[in-house]
């Protein structure tokens, strides 16, 4: 399936020009035991999407959404990311992925919002995420902010702790590929909040430490700048990987850029193969966009 739209956010792209990319992506996901959604936005103009009609569990991808809402929350209150929060032992839930808890198991520390954001965006720390949710008014506040930007094909309703307690709640946090890529593109294109907040989120995403085998895998030594946020779920009752995702932006050496979202739902492939598929999709998109934007007649 081929779609080219981003409601009210981007002009309709010349999608007929991108049939080659559509074909190559369709071939890459053919026969995979998973639902795979892909969206690519080139230079904020053309949007190419496959399987955009499905709702994909965001998993930790929604920590990017949270970061944008947090920046808006703090700017509204004239608070910098250097604002200090107290962290107690009760904030550091056991049996969830949390480098923060591993480093400070007894709590009783003070940490800046900036440091907590680094834990969430760079290491996908679940406890840091929920600490920030409580600080900024919960998942509902984040969801309302994202919808206020015109990104409405998504829902954020469950914290990391709630998803951990009931895996079915993972499906209550969802997005379409176009909505995810569109939010990344909007972050790049629009001054949603002050430069200090934007620059910090941007650089923190560029320094992301998770998912090296996903979007970044084929881009090593290509001279590109990539910022991204991964999301990874466990197994559902059917033994399927709930969600394996990566969204981000790629800035090419030739001055062009693209935003991309690859979301994989209910995969029956093994974790390595599922992540590797994201890497293969990333390679196909990179090679296509580089060729397209290097041609004499560009977008």
Beta strands, then each sheet from edge to edge (+ up, - down):
strand 1: 35-42
strand 2: 46-50
strand 3: 56-57
strand 4: 84-87
strand 5: 109-112
strand 6: 154-155
strand 7: 174-175
strand 8: 225-232
strand 9: 241-251
strand 10: 257-267
sheet 1: 2+ 1- 10+ 9- 8+
sheet 2: 3+ 7- 6+
sheet 3: 4+ 5-
end
